[in-house]
Amino acid sequence: MTYLAKPRLHHPSLTKNKVGYTRRDYEGKVSTLCAGCGHDSVSAAIVQACWQLDIEPHRVAKLSGIGCSSKTPDYFLGASHGFNTVHGRMPSVLTGAYLANRELLYLGISGDGDSASIGLGQFAHAMRRGVRMVYIVENNGVYGLTKGQFSATADKGSVAKKGATNSDAAIDLAALALQLGATFVARSFSGDKAQLVPLIEAAIHHGGAAFIDVVSPCVAFNNHAGSTRSYDHVRAHNEALNRIDVIDLAAETVVQGSPEVLDVPQADGSLLRLRRLDAGHDPTDRLAAMNALQRHAAAGEIATGLLYLDPSARDWHAAHRTPPGALNGLGEASLCPGSDALARINASLK
């Protein structure tokens, strides 16, 4: 019953993480989405990942656009900062917030309509600029709020609930992110929590633009026979390339495993341990990741897991050598350094 508020008091025996919060402290309001919607599973995965990583909720800023997916930030991290933008414009608003205050962790939540149609240009520039954020697309292949029309990510040949067949080629956002220069690209399934939670944790640790395309079925309009975004279809065609663990090097001793295991250090000192399920896939090779997506798609399979990772990624602030700390905290002396400083800048440009 969504009109009932969640109780504020928690049972004292609930397990707390290292910063003193229970998992309930990372939740939001009761969801108003359809029962069984894949998006609620994504929200639960975000809650679990942030709780396990001991992230203080007030250090997080979550932004979204328009659509069923963009309602979901209301259902997780209720004590964090939040901003609901207009349709397709989430990336530019997030970029502005990130430039003003790099000290927050930025979560961008979007949908296939929000990012692959009206917001496609915004998505492209956020990826190529290397804005440090976790950009999650909850991808169901339809416009759920406007009664189930095909979205731009719907597979060619997929069948709508009322029988229409999609004749348009699909936009593969993961492939596009790879081409545009994203330094962390993954795909997952909302029905596979064991895969999705570690991917979100890894994306949070990443030092650049991290993108996760999550196949998230719409139970109202795209969960039927003939749909390529239904629970049954995705479970039958899901081909995981790897499984990952996020390891805190300060707390654990790392022992290298078998050749099927690949350890990738991260800029923040953590370690990603990948257990290869596809021995031929190298997640540090961008071209190999593109080929893997195309190869599996041609076979009618959905490649999931960590597709590509650049362990040496730099974010926008590092690339442009901005001052340390939050720009919104600079004082007048820094913002107006005087005519001598301006003269030196002008001289350096001659």
N, C-alpha and C positions, 0 to 999 in steps of 0.2 A: 504494500500500500504506500505509494509514493508521497501521499500527503502527510504521512507520519514522519516527524523528524527523528533522526538517529539520536539515541541518548548520549548526553555529554559525558556521563560518568562511565568509567571502565572498571571491570573487575580487577581487584588488586593483584591477582595471580597471573595476569596476562604478561607474557614475556616482553621485556624491554631490550632495545638495542643499545649500542655503546653510548649514544647521546641521550638516552633516557626516554625514548618514545616506544609505544607499542605499535603494532601494525595498524590498529584502529586509528591512531593519530595521523596516518597517512591517507585515510579515506576522505571522501567528500560527502555530498548529499546523496540521497537515495536516487538511483537512476530512473529516468522516465522513458528510457528506450524500451523497445519491444522485448518481452521475455525471450531469452535465447540469443539476443543480438551479439554478434562477435565483438562488437566494440566494448561491451562491458568486460569481456575477458581481457582485452588490451588494457583497460583501466586497472583491473586487478593485477596484471603483470607489472605495470608501472608502480603501483603501491608496493608490491612485493620487492621489486628491485631497489627502490629508494629506501625501504626499511632495512633491507639486508646490507646496503652500502652505508648505513648510518648517516644519511643526509638529513640535515636540519631542514624542515619544510620551508622555513622562512628564507632559505637561501636559494629557493627555486622560483623561476618565473615561467609560467605556462601561458602560451598564446595559441589562438585558434582563429579560424575563419567562419564560414557558414556551412551548415549541413549537419546531418546526424552525428558525424564524427566530431564536429566542432562543438557539440554540446558536452562531449565527454569530460573536458577539463573540470567541469563542475562536480564530477563524481570521484575525483581523486585529489589528494593534496589540498584539502580545504583550507589549510593555514598558510598556503603559499601565495605569491603574487599571481594575478591573472589578468588577461586582457583578451577580450573577444573582438576581433577586428571585422572588417567587411569581407565580402566574398572574394577569396583568392588573394587577399592582401596581407595575410599573416606574415610571410617572409620579410617583407620590407619593414613592417612595424617591429618585428623581432630584431632585425638588423639594427634599427635605430636604437632600440633598448640596449642591445649588446654593445654598441659603440659608446653609449653613455655610461654603462656600468658593466664592466667585464667580470665583476666579482660574483655575479649570480650564475646559476646553472639554468640554461634556457631549454625548455621543451616546447617544440612546435608541433601541434596536433592538427592534422588535416585529413581530407578525404580525397577520393579519386576525382570527384567533381570539382572540389575546391582547388586541387593542385594540378590536375591534368587537363583542365579546360580553361576556366576564366583566370586561374592563377598560374598557368604554365610558364609565363615569362618570369613571374616572381620566383617560382621554384628554381628555374634555370640560373638566375643570377645569384641566389643564395648558395647554390651548390658550387658555382665556379669561383665565388669570392672567398670560400673557405671560412664562412662565418661559423664560429664554434657553437654548435647547438646539436640537440637530438631532434631530428625531423622525422616524425612518424606519420605515415599515411595509412589510414584504416580503409583498405581497398575492398569494396564489395561489388564493383562493376555496374552499379546502378545509382540513380538519384532517388534515395529513399524518401526524402521529404516531399518530393513532387510525384510520388506514386510509381516509381520503378522504371523510368526510361533508361536506356543504355547510357552508361558514361563512356568517356574516352578510353578507359582501360578495359572495357568489355572485349572479350576475345571474339575475333571474327568467326562466325558460325554458331556462336552461343545462342540459345533460345530463351526468349523472355517468358514470363509467367503466363501471358495470354497468347503465346504461340509465335510471336514475331521473331524473325531470325536476324541477327546483327550482321550487316554486310560490310561494315567498316573495319579497317585494320586497327588493332589495339595499340595504344601508347604504353610502352613498358617503362615505368618510372625508374625502376632499378637500373635498366640498361642506359637510360638517359642520364641518370646521376653518375654512372661510370664514365660516360662520354664527356660530361661537363666538368669532371675533375673532383668530385666528392672523394674524400680520402677514407671513408668508411661506408660501405654499402652492404646491406643485408636484406634478406627476405625471410618472412616467417609466416606462421599460420596462427590465428587467434585460438584455435583449438589445440595448440601444442605449447602449453605453458612451460614445459621443461626446456624447450628450445628458446622461447621468446624472452623469458626473464633474463637469462645470461646475456642474450644479445642486447637488451636494453642496458644492462649493467656495463657491458663492454663499450657501448656507444657513449654512455655518460663519462667513462674514463678517457675517451678519445680526445685528442687535442685539436681536431679540426671539424669540418662539416660531416656529421654522421647521419646517414639516411637509412631508415628501416621501412620497407614496404611490407605491410602486414595484410595478408588475405584474410578478410573479416566478413564472413557471410551475413547477408541481409535475410533474416528469417521471414520477413513479410513479402519481399518481392523477388528474391534471387536464391532460393534454397530448394529448387525443384529439379526434377529430371530434365536434362538438356542444358542446365546452367553449368558453367565452368567455375563458378564461385560458390557452389553449394558445399555444405559440410561433407556430404558423401563423396562428391567429386574430388575435393581437395585431399581428403584422407586417402583416396584410392590412387592419386597421382602425385603425391608429395614425395619428392626425392631430396632428402637432406644430404648436403655435401659434407657437413661436419657438425660436430657438437663442441661447444666451448665452455670453459670454466674461467672465471676471473680470479686471479690469485694475488693476494696482498704479500709482496715480497718481504715486507717488514715483519709479518706475522708467521710466515710459513717457510719451511725449507723446501726448495724446489729440486726434485730429482727427475732428470730427463727420462722419459719413457721409451717406448718402441718407435720405430721409424714412422708409424702411423700417427704419431703425436708431434705437433709443431708448436713450439713456444715462441710467442711474439711479444717483446717488451713494449710497454707503452710510455709515453712521455711523462706521465705522472708517477712513474715508478711501479705501477702494477704490471701484471703479466697475463696475457691471454694464452690459455692452453687449448689448442684445437685438436680434437680427435677426428682424424680424417675418416670419412665414410666413403668418399670418392677419392681413391688414391691418385688419380690423375689431375686433381684440382689443386692449384697453388693459389691461395687467397692473397698473396702479396704481388701477384701478376695481374695488372689491370686488363690486359688483352686476353689473358686466359679466362678471367671472370666474364668478359663479354662473350667469349666463345662458349663458355659453359652454359650461360643463359640461353643462347640461341640453339645449342645442341639439345638441351633438355626440352625446350619449347617445341622443337621440330619433332620430337618423339612424343609429344603430348603430355610431357611431365612438367611439374612446377618445382624448379630448383630452389631450395630454401637453405638457410644457414648463413654464415658469414661469407659473402661473395668476394669482397675485396677489402683490404686494409693496408694503408700506408703508415707504418709505425713511426715515420719521421715527419708526420704532418705538422704544419704550423698553422696557427689561426690567423685571422685578419689583423689583429693587433700586432702580432709578432712580425708579420710581413710588412706592415706599414710603420713600424717603430713608433707607435704611439706611447705617450708617457705611462708609467706604471700606475696602477690604481684606477679608480673610476673617474671618467672625464667629468661627470656631474659633480665631483667634489673639488675640482680645481678652483683655486682662489683667484682674486682679481690680479694679483701679481703674475700669475702664470698665464692668465687669459689676455692680459694687456701688458706685455713686458716692456713696452716703450719703443721710442723711435730708433734707438741704437740697435736693438734686437731685430727690428724690421729691416733696417739697412743691411745687417749681416745676411739675413735671409735673401733679400733681393740681390746682394752681391754674389751669393752662392749660385744663383740661377742664371748669371750672365755667361 
